[in-house]
Amino acid sequence: DGLRIQSDGRIGLARVQVNPLENRVTVSHAWRAGQEQDSTAATALVLTGFKTPPTVEFNGAVRTDLATRMIHGDRAYLIPLQVTMKSQSDMEKALAE
C-alpha cells in the first residue's frame, strides 16, 4: 500500500514531511489550547509501509526510540503525541474509522 502516516485521533496542528528516498519523516506538531485533554485527541502518529525503521524528527529532535506494534497486520512505528498511548485494540479501532 505504500507509506502511510495516520493519527489515532484528532491531532491539532501538524506539518508532516516524508522523504522516502532518505527513509525520513519530519513532524512539527502543536496542540490547540486544551485539545490534548479531549477524549478524541490523538495519542500517536502511526507510520506504516516502511521497510526499515524511519529516521524521525519530531519538533526538532531526532527520535530513535519509536515503539512498534502490528496494526491490521502491518508493522507500525509510533510517534507518541501524549504521555500514554491508546491500547492496541483502541488504536486499531481509531484507525479503522
Secondary structure, 3 states (H helix, E strand, C coil): CCCEEEECCECCEEEEEEECCCCEEEEEEECCCCHHHCCCECCEEEEECCCCCCEEEECCEEECCCEEEEECCEEEEEEECCCCCCCHHHHHHHHHC
